[in-house]
Amino acid sequence: MKGKKNLPKQFEASTGAEVPRRDSTLRNGLHLLEALSVQGAMSLGELSRATGIGKATAHRLLQTLSEEGYAEQDADTSRYAATLRLWEVAMMRSEQPDRVSPCLPALKQLRDLSRETVILGLIDGDEVLYLHRLDSPEAVRTFTRVGDRAPAHCVATGKAILAFDPAGEERWSNLTLEAFGSETITDAAAFAAEMKATRERGHSINRGEWRGGVRAIGAPIRGWNGRVRMALSIAGPAERMPDDRIAELAPLVMNAAEDASAALQGRKDNP
């Protein structure tokens, strides 16, 4: 079996967390698809252990997924894998609307000027979904995978969206401020102060709150209706992002976000 990768947060439903039970069959089928997408080909036993779904139930659901074209079983190894059908559905969804293309010129210019990894993120519940990434040209750089999620309260893109969206306070005041490291802000009053400071300076800062060795600067991207559901950020190794360099790079990040906002506002099918 391949080394275990981090499974999506949604897997909590089948690993013991308190989640409202609605349609458990659908939920379990989705968990199986997510496991196959994250970890690659797996045996029935491996899938059962990874998701917490019993073998008999998993086998029945995998047969249905195979019949519908979302999974397939290797005749030689008996291992299951996700098919390209899932990718096809994702591509159809991603094209309506296109949130990335209008922002690309600003993202590329920011990457070239900062020489750090640039990330575009979209808020989804209490998490940020990473839509696009441009890698730093430096030999040592941070790595974020497109399609990954991160807790909004401790990454630069998420903090920028929460601070600047007109409805952001209602969202962040109800967050569970889970700790992911020693720098994560977990106190509600301290987080409220952080949101106020973020608005005042015009950009957010991740001081290693999600991954200890990574620091980042974020700024909001405003849609045509004034809402903030997206943000961009630059991220780099903590040793390359001391406070004085953050202060130096912050105007570049804010300018890029303004350029991306202007481009996005020309597209009324965007948020």
N, C-alpha and C positions, 0 to 999 in steps of 0.2 A: 504493500500500500504506500502511496505517496505520502510525504510528510504532511501532516495535517495543517491546512491553511485556516485562516480566520473565516468562520462562517458568518453570513449576514445576521444582523440583529434579529430578524424575523424568526430565526431558529429558536429563540427563547420559548416560543409556543410549544415546542416539543421537547424541551429540556428542563421543564419544571417551573418556569416563571408563571406568575398569575396572569393569564391572558383570557379575555372573554371567549367562551366556546360558542362558535356559531356553526359553521359547516366544517367539521373536523376532516372530512374526506377531502374537500378542496384544499384545506390548509396543509394537510399532509402531502398531497400531490405537489403543491408548490414547494414545499420543503425538500422533497426529493429532487425536483428540477434544480433548485438552488444549489444543493449539494453537488450534483453532477456538473453544474456550471463552474463552481468554485474549485472543486477538487479533481475534476476529470473523471475518467472511467473508474468505476467502482463495482465491487461484487455486491451481491445482495446483503451479505453479512456486514460489509463495510458501510453500506448505506444505512442499514438498521442501526448500527452503533453511532454513526455520525448524526443521525436525525432523531434517534430515540423512538422510531416507529418500528413496531413489531414486524418480523420477517414476513408473516402471512399477509398482513396489510400492505406492506411495501411491495411484495410480489404482485398482488392484485392491482395496485395502482400503477406499477411499472408496466404491466401488460396493457392497461388502458392508455398510458402515455405512449407506448410503442405503437399501438393501433392508430392513435391520432397523429403520429409522426413527430412527436417531441422527444422520444428516447428510442434507443436501439440497443440490442443485445448482441455482443460478439459471439458467433457460433463456436469459436475455438476456446475462448477463455471464460465465456458466460458472464463477462463483465458488462455493465450497463454504461451508456454514455449519452449525453444530450446531443441531439441532432442540430443541424443548422436552422431548423424550423423556428426555434426560439430566437435566433439572430434575425431571421427574416421579419418576425413580428416586431422585434425591437427597432429594426431599421424603418419599418413603416411608421411606427410611433415617433421616432426621432425626427422624421421629416416634416412633422406637423405639430407645431411650427419649428423652424430651424432657429435655435437660440444661440448657436455657436458662430456661424458664419459672419453675422454682422460685427461680432466682437473681435474677430481674428486679427485685423490690422493693428488694433490697439494692443492685443496680447503679444503679437510678434515684436512690435516696437519696444514694449516694456521688457521683454526677454533680452533683446539686443542691448538695451541701455543698462539694464541691471546685471546681466549675466547670471541671473538666478532663475530657478524653475518658476514658471508662471502657471497658475491654476485658475480655472473658471468653475464656480460652484453654484448650485441651485438649492434653495431651501426646500425640504420635504419633511414636514412634521417637525421633529426636534433634531433632525439630522441635515447634513449637507451632502448632496449628491454631486460627485465630481464629473463635470461634463467634458472638460478638455484640459490638456496639459501640454506645455511646451517645455522641454528639458533645458536645463542650464548647460552651457558649453563647457563648464568646469569639470575637471576629472572627478572631484568629490562633489556630489550633489544629492539632493533629497529625491525620494521616489514616491510618487502617488499614482495609483492606477486609475484610469478613467473607468467610471462605473462604481468605484468604491464609495463608501459613506463614512462620515465622521460626525461625532457629536457637535452640534452647532455651537454650544457654549464654550468650546475650548479650541476652536480653529479660527484663523483670521477671516476666512470667507463668512463663516457662520456668525461671528461676532459683528461683522460689518452689516450683515443683513438684519440681524436682531436690533442693532442700535439705530439704524437709519430708516427702516420701514415704518410708515405711519402707524401700522398696527403692531409694530414690533414689541412694544412694552407688554401688551396683553399676552404675546407669545412667550417672551422670556421670563415674565413674572410667574409663569406656571411650569417652567422647566424643572426637571429633576437635575440638580447640579452634581452629577456623579463625578467622582475623582478618578483621574486617569494617571496622575502623577503628583509630585509634590508641588508643582506650580499651578495645578488646576484650581480655579476659583470655585469654591463649593458653598460659600456663605452668601445668602441672598442679598444682604445689604452691600457686601463687597462687590457683588456682580452688578447691582444697580449703579454703584459708583463707577464701575468700569464702563458701563454703557453710557453714562453721562460724559465721562472723560473721552470716550471714543467719538461721540458726537461733536464735542468741543474741538478736538484736534483734526477731525475730518477723516480719520483712518483708524483701523483696528490693529491690535498687536497680539500675536500669539507668542508668549514668552516660554515656549516649551510646555504648554499646558496639555497638549495631546500626546506628543512624542517628545521625550525629554531632550533629545539632541537636535531638535528642529525649532527654529524661530521663523516667524512670518509676519507680513504686513498686508492688510486687506483694505479694500475700499468698495463702496456700494455701486452697483449698476442700476440706474433707475429706468423703469419702463415708461412707456408713453403716458400711462395713467398715474404716474408718480409713485407707484408701489415699488418696493425693493424686494425682489425675490432672488436676485442673483448678485454675485460679487466676484471680484478677481483678487488674486493675492500673488505675492512672490514669497518663496520659501527657500531657506538655505540652512546649512549646518550652523548650529549655535555659535561656534567659534568664528564663523565668517559674518555673523549678524549681531555684533555688539550694539549697545544702545546708540552710539554715535553714528554707526552706519545705518541703523534703522531710521534715524532722523534725516540722514542724507537721502535715503531711497524713498521715503514716504511721499514727497511731492511727485515723484515719477509714478508711483502707484495711483495717487489721486488723479493725476492728469490722464492716465490710461483709462481709469474708470469713467471719467467724464467723456472721453472720446468714445468709449464703448456705449455709454448711455445715449449719446447723440446718435450713434449708428442704430442702436436698438429702437430708439423712439421714432425712427423713420419706418418701422415695421409694426403696424398696429395689431398684428397677429401675435406679437410677443407680449410677455407679462410686463 
